[in-house]
Amino acid sequence: MGELGRHLRLGPRVMTTVPADTSSRPWDFVQRGLAAVGISGRGLVIAAPALWMTLFFLVPLAVVFGISLSVKQFGQPPYSDLLTTESGTVQLTLHLSNYLKLIEGSIVDGGFWFNLAFNLIVAALALVIARGLSRSVEPLALFAIYAVAVVAGALFLVTLYTADLNVYLTAFLSSIRIAAISTVIAILIGYPMAYAIALAADRWRNILLMLVILPFWTSFLLRVYALSSFLRGEGVINNFLGVFGVPPLVMMQTDFAVYVGIVYSYLPFFILPLYTNLVKLDPALLEASADLGARPYRTFLSITLPLSMPGVVAGAMLVFIPAIGEFVIPSLLGGPGTQMIGRILWDEFFGKTNWPRAAALAITMLIIVVIPIMLMQRAQNAVVEGR
C-alpha cells in the first residue's frame, strides 16, 4: 500500500487512513508558482477581464479623449499633437474648443439655464420625496407628489425643445428622444411576450425562445434592409392596404420607420433578460395571492410586476444604450430630418475628416450613456437591499 501513497496504521480497534500525497499535481505546482510571485488564484481570474478592459476599452478611450483635446489639421493623422518639443522643452497643449463647439451657436440665455435647472431640481426632489413617503402617506397625496415630478419633467423637456440649439445639441436631444420612445415601445411589446414565454409549457418554451433569437442568425444590416421592403411606398404593407382601397402610407424616411427599425432590431435584448427574471419567480407567491382572494390583475400589479422590475430595467438599458448611438437604422430608414448623433459622428469622421470634433462628440455621448447605466445599477442595488 505504501507504493500507492496510502499508509494504514492498524491498532487494536482503530485504523487511520492518511490521504495520498498530492504535491505532484500540476495545479498545485501552478499555485505554488503564482504564490511565489504574489499572485493568488482569484487575482489570476480577475486579471484576464481586467487586461481585456484595459487593452480594448480604457486604452482606446484614452486615445479618443486625447484626440478630442487636439485640433484639426491637414495631413496624416488629421489632428495636431498634444506633446510638442520646442527649444528642447516638451510642451503639453490641450484644446477645449471641440467641446465648446458643441454648444456654440445655440441661442440660450440666463433664463434658459435657470428654467432648465429649476425644473430638473423640482422633478428630482419630488421623486425623492415620493420614494421616501411611499409607505407612510395616503395614495392621493403620493399621486399629487408624482404629478409634480411629471409636470416638472415635462417643463424641463419643453424648455429644451423650445430653445434654438445648434446641430450637435439638436442631434443629442433627438437621439435621446428616439431611443427613449423606442425603449417604451419595446417594453409595451416585449413584456407580454416574455410573460407568455415564461408561462408556456416546457415543450413550447424552447421553441418560443428560439423564435425570439432566430433573427440574430442573419446579418443586422440585412435585417434592416429587408425591413425597408415592408415600409416603402410599393412595399408589402402598402400593397396589402391597396387591396382594400387604402391609399399608400408614407412610412419610409420618417421617424416612424426609425422607431420600427429600432424596436424590431433590439426587442430580443429586452425579452431575454426579462424572461430570465420572470421564469425564476416563485409560483407559491402567486398561489398565496389567489388564496387570499386577489384578482389576477391585482396579483400581477402587486407581485409579478414589482418582482420583475430588475429584468425590465436591465432589458430597457440594453435597448436604450445601443439605440442612442444608432447609425445604420436612421441612415437606411430615416429621412434628412432624422438627425441622430450616430449620423453626425459619421459625417464628422469621414465627411469632414474632423477627428477632434468627432472624438469630442463620442466622449460626450459616452458620458450620456453612462448616466442610465449608473441609475440601473443603483436601482438593482436598491432591489437587492429590499428598499
C-alpha positions in Angstrom: 0.0 0.0 0.0 3.0 2.3 0.5 3.6 2.4 -3.2 0.0 3.6 -3.7 0.5 6.5 -1.4 -1.6 5.2 1.4 -0.4 4.4 5.0 -2.5 2.2 7.2 -1.9 2.2 10.9 -3.6 -0.8 12.4 -4.3 -0.8 16.1 -6.4 -2.9 18.3 -9.6 -1.1 17.2 -8.5 1.9 15.2 -7.5 2.1 11.6 -6.3 5.6 10.4 -6.1 6.5 6.7 -3.7 9.2 5.6 -4.6 11.0 2.3 -2.4 10.5 -0.7 0.3 12.9 -1.3 -1.0 15.4 -3.8 2.1 17.5 -4.0 2.8 16.3 -7.5 -0.5 17.6 -9.0 0.1 20.1 -11.8 -2.4 22.6 -10.4 -0.6 22.6 -7.0 2.6 23.3 -8.8 1.0 26.3 -10.6 -0.5 27.6 -7.4 2.9 27.5 -5.6 4.5 29.3 -8.6 1.8 32.0 -8.5 2.1 32.4 -4.8 5.8 32.8 -5.1 5.3 35.9 -7.2 2.5 37.2 -5.1 -0.5 36.2 -7.3 -3.5 34.4 -5.9 -5.9 32.2 -7.9 -8.6 34.9 -7.5 -6.2 37.5 -8.9 -5.4 35.4 -11.9 -9.2 35.1 -12.6 -9.7 38.8 -12.4 -6.6 39.6 -14.4 -8.0 38.3 -17.7 -11.1 40.5 -17.9 -9.1 43.4 -16.4 -6.5 43.1 -19.1 -9.2 42.8 -21.8 -10.9 46.0 -20.5 -7.6 47.8 -20.3 -6.5 46.9 -23.9 -9.8 47.2 -25.7 -11.7 49.9 -23.7 -9.5 52.1 -21.5 -6.6 52.5 -23.9 -8.9 53.3 -26.9 -10.9 55.6 -24.7 -7.8 57.4 -23.7 -6.7 57.7 -27.3 -10.1 59.1 -28.3 -10.1 61.6 -25.4 -6.6 62.7 -26.4 -7.8 63.3 -30.0 -10.7 65.3 -28.7 -8.2 67.7 -27.0 -6.4 68.4 -30.3 -7.3 70.5 -33.3 -7.9 69.6 -36.9 -5.0 69.8 -39.3 -4.3 68.7 -42.9 -2.1 65.6 -43.0 -1.9 62.1 -41.5 -3.1 61.8 -38.9 -5.6 64.7 -39.4 -5.1 66.2 -35.9 -2.4 68.0 -34.0 0.0 66.5 -31.5 -0.7 67.2 -27.8 3.0 66.9 -26.9 5.4 69.2 -28.9 9.1 69.9 -28.4 10.3 73.4 -28.8 13.9 74.5 -27.9 14.4 71.3 -26.1 11.3 71.8 -23.9 8.4 69.4 -24.0 5.1 71.2 -24.1 1.6 69.8 -23.5 -1.1 71.7 -25.4 -4.8 70.9 -24.7 -7.6 72.5 -26.7 -11.2 72.6 -25.3 -12.5 74.3 -28.4 -14.1 71.0 -29.7 -16.3 70.7 -26.6 -17.2 74.4 -26.7 -18.2 74.0 -30.4 -20.9 71.5 -29.2 -22.9 74.4 -27.7 -21.6 77.2 -29.8 -24.3 78.9 -31.9 -27.2 77.9 -29.6 -29.3 80.9 -28.7 -29.7 80.4 -25.0 -29.7 83.0 -22.2 -29.6 83.0 -18.4 -33.4 82.4 -18.2 -33.0 79.2 -20.2 -30.4 77.7 -17.8 -32.5 78.9 -14.8 -35.7 77.2 -16.0 -33.7 74.1 -17.0 -32.1 73.7 -13.6 -35.2 74.7 -11.6 -37.5 72.1 -13.4 -34.8 69.4 -13.1 -34.3 70.1 -9.4 -38.1 70.1 -8.7 -38.6 66.8 -10.6 -35.7 65.1 -8.7 -36.8 66.4 -5.3 -40.4 65.3 -5.9 -39.2 61.8 -6.9 -37.0 61.5 -3.8 -39.8 62.7 -1.5 -42.4 60.3 -3.1 -40.0 57.4 -2.7 -39.3 58.3 0.9 -43.0 58.7 1.8 -44.4 55.9 -0.4 -45.3 53.7 2.6 -46.5 56.4 5.0 -48.8 58.8 3.2 -52.2 58.4 1.6 -52.3 57.3 -2.1 -53.9 60.6 -3.2 -51.1 62.6 -1.6 -48.5 60.3 -3.2 -50.2 60.7 -6.6 -50.0 64.5 -6.2 -46.3 64.3 -5.5 -45.7 62.2 -8.5 -47.8 64.6 -10.6 -45.5 67.4 -9.6 -42.5 65.3 -10.8 -44.2 64.6 -14.1 -45.1 68.3 -14.7 -41.6 69.5 -13.8 -40.1 66.8 -16.1 -42.4 67.9 -18.9 -41.5 71.6 -18.4 -37.8 70.5 -18.5 -38.3 68.8 -21.9 -40.3 71.8 -23.2 -37.6 74.2 -22.2 -35.0 72.0 -24.1 -37.1 71.6 -27.2 -38.2 75.3 -27.5 -34.6 76.6 -27.3 -32.8 77.4 -30.5 -30.0 74.9 -30.3 -27.2 74.1 -32.8 -27.0 70.9 -34.8 -25.0 69.0 -32.2 -27.3 69.6 -29.3 -30.3 69.0 -31.5 -28.9 65.6 -32.6 -28.2 64.7 -28.9 -31.8 65.5 -27.9 -33.2 63.8 -31.0 -31.1 60.7 -30.2 -32.3 60.6 -26.6 -36.0 61.1 -27.6 -35.9 58.4 -30.3 -34.1 56.0 -28.0 -36.5 56.6 -25.1 -39.6 56.3 -27.2 -38.3 53.1 -28.8 -37.5 51.7 -25.4 -41.0 52.4 -24.1 -42.5 50.7 -27.2 -40.1 47.7 -26.7 -41.4 47.4 -23.1 -45.0 47.5 -24.1 -44.5 44.8 -26.8 -41.8 42.8 -25.1 -43.3 42.4 -21.6 -46.4 40.4 -22.7 -44.1 38.3 -25.0 -41.7 37.5 -22.2 -44.5 36.8 -19.7 -46.2 34.5 -22.2 -43.0 32.6 -22.8 -42.4 32.2 -19.0 -45.9 30.8 -18.6 -45.7 28.5 -21.6 -45.3 24.7 -21.2 -41.7 23.4 -21.3 -42.1 21.8 -24.7 -43.2 25.1 -26.2 -40.9 27.4 -24.2 -37.7 26.4 -26.1 -39.4 26.8 -29.4 -40.7 30.3 -28.5 -37.2 31.3 -27.3 -35.7 30.1 -30.5 -38.1 32.2 -32.5 -37.0 35.3 -30.4 -33.3 34.6 -31.1 -33.8 33.5 -34.7 -33.3 37.0 -36.2 -29.8 37.1 -34.8 -28.8 34.3 -37.2 -28.8 36.8 -40.0 -26.8 40.0 -40.6 -28.0 43.1 -38.8 -27.6 45.2 -42.0 -29.5 42.6 -44.0 -32.4 42.6 -41.5 -32.8 46.4 -41.5 -32.6 46.5 -45.3 -35.2 43.7 -45.6 -37.5 45.7 -43.2 -37.4 48.6 -45.7 -39.1 46.4 -48.3 -42.1 46.3 -45.9 -42.2 50.1 -45.3 -41.5 51.7 -48.7 -44.3 53.1 -50.9 -44.6 50.0 -53.0 -43.8 47.6 -50.2 -45.7 44.7 -48.7 -47.7 46.8 -46.2 -48.9 49.3 -48.8 -49.7 46.6 -51.3 -51.8 44.8 -48.7 -53.7 48.0 -47.8 -54.2 48.8 -51.5 -56.3 45.6 -51.8 -58.8 47.3 -49.5 -58.7 50.6 -51.3 -56.5 52.4 -48.7 -54.1 54.9 -50.2 -50.4 54.3 -49.7 -48.9 55.4 -46.4 -45.7 57.4 -46.2 -43.5 55.4 -43.8 -40.0 55.4 -45.2 -37.7 58.3 -44.3 -39.7 59.2 -41.3 -39.2 58.9 -37.5 -41.9 56.2 -37.5 -39.7 53.9 -39.7 -36.7 54.5 -37.3 -38.9 53.5 -34.3 -40.0 50.3 -36.1 -36.4 49.5 -37.0 -35.0 50.0 -33.5 -37.8 48.1 -31.8 -37.5 45.2 -34.4 -33.7 45.0 -34.0 -33.4 45.3 -30.3 -36.6 43.7 -29.0 -34.8 40.4 -28.2 -32.4 42.3 -25.9 -35.4 43.3 -23.8 -37.3 40.0 -23.9 -34.4 37.7 -22.9 -33.3 39.3 -19.6 -37.0 39.9 -18.6 -37.8 36.2 -19.4 -34.9 35.1 -17.2 -36.3 37.2 -14.3 -39.9 36.1 -14.8 -39.2 32.4 -15.0 -37.4 32.5 -11.6 -40.5 33.9 -9.8 -41.8 31.6 -7.0 -45.2 30.2 -8.1 -46.1 29.9 -4.4 -46.4 33.7 -4.1 -48.9 33.8 -6.9 -50.9 30.9 -5.4 -50.9 32.6 -2.0 -52.2 35.8 -3.5 -55.0 33.9 -5.2 -55.8 32.0 -2.0 -56.2 35.4 -0.2 -58.8 36.5 -2.8 -56.8 38.8 -5.0 -57.9 39.0 -8.6 -55.3 38.2 -11.3 -54.7 41.8 -12.3 -54.2 42.6 -8.6 -51.7 39.8 -8.3 -49.9 41.0 -11.3 -49.6 44.6 -10.1 -48.7 43.7 -6.5 -46.4 40.7 -7.0 -45.3 39.9 -10.6 -44.6 43.5 -11.8 -42.6 44.6 -8.8 -40.5 41.4 -8.7 -39.8 41.6 -12.4 -38.6 45.2 -12.4 -34.9 44.2 -12.3 -35.5 42.4 -15.6 -37.4 45.4 -17.0 -34.7 47.8 -16.1 -31.9 45.6 -17.5 -33.8 45.0 -20.7 -34.6 48.6 -21.1 -31.0 49.6 -20.7 -30.0 47.0 -23.3 -32.4 48.7 -25.8 -31.8 52.3 -24.9 -27.9 52.3 -24.8 -27.3 51.0 -28.3 -30.3 52.8 -29.7 -29.0 56.2 -28.7 -25.9 55.9 -30.9 -27.5 54.0 -33.7 -26.2 54.8 -37.2 -27.4 52.1 -39.6 -31.2 52.3 -38.9 -31.6 56.1 -39.2 -29.4 56.0 -42.4 -31.4 53.4 -44.1 -34.9 54.1 -42.8 -34.8 57.7 -41.6 -35.0 60.9 -43.6 -32.9 64.0 -43.7 -34.8 65.4 -40.7 -33.9 62.3 -38.6 -30.7 63.7 -37.0 -29.2 61.2 -34.6 -25.7 61.5 -33.1 -24.5 58.4 -34.9 -25.0 60.1 -38.3 -23.3 63.3 -37.1 -20.4 61.3 -35.9 -20.1 59.5 -39.2 -20.2 62.9 -41.1 -17.6 64.4 -38.8 -15.2 61.5 -39.1 -15.5 60.6 -42.8 -17.2 63.5 -44.4 -15.4 66.5 -42.9 -12.4 64.5 -41.6 -12.7 66.4 -38.4 -11.5 63.7 -36.0 -11.1 66.0 -32.9 -14.7 67.2 -33.2 -15.9 63.7 -33.7 -13.9 62.5 -30.7 -15.5 65.2 -28.5 -18.9 64.0 -29.7 -18.0 60.4 -28.9 -16.8 61.3 -25.4 -19.9 63.4 -24.7 -22.2 60.5 -25.9 -20.3 58.1 -23.7 -21.0 60.3 -20.7 -24.7 60.5 -21.6 -24.8 56.7 -21.9 -23.0 56.1 -18.6 -25.7 58.0 -16.6 -28.5 55.4 -17.3 -26.1 52.6 -16.5 -25.4 54.2 -13.1 -29.1 54.6 -12.5 -29.7 51.0 -13.4 -27.0 49.8 -11.1 -28.4 51.9 -8.3 -31.9 50.5 -8.9 -30.7 47.0 -8.9 -28.8 47.6 -5.6 -31.9 49.0 -4.1 -33.9 45.9 -5.1 -31.3 43.6 -3.6 -31.2 45.6 -0.3 -35.0 45.5 -0.2 -35.6 49.2 -0.3 
